[in-house]
Amino acid sequence: MDNLNFGQAIEAAKQGKRVARKGWNGAGMYAYIVPAKQFPAVTEIARKEFGEMIPYRSYWALKTAQNDVATWAPSGSDSLAEDWMILSED
């Protein structure tokens, strides 16, 4: 499914789908939502504040062209674009 607006992409991501802009497709990039969950502490700062498990809110993640994952916030252009697509599950 493609040519979606950002609202439609958000709804798909909330359902566990990977979404991307058509311009990202060649680089293998896509965005997805990481649901709220507790994760083990990996820094001493976090451990001192929360203990061994850290409560995280849901957040956007981006699979980058460098083949790693970064947190992501959509730009104004991303949020107004109508070239979003839902990537297949394969």
Secondary structure, 3 states (H helix, E strand, C coil): CCCECHHHHHHHHHCCCCEEEHHHHHHCCEEEEECCEEEECCCHHHHHHHCCEEEECCEEEEECCCCCEEECCCCHHHHHCCCEEECCCC
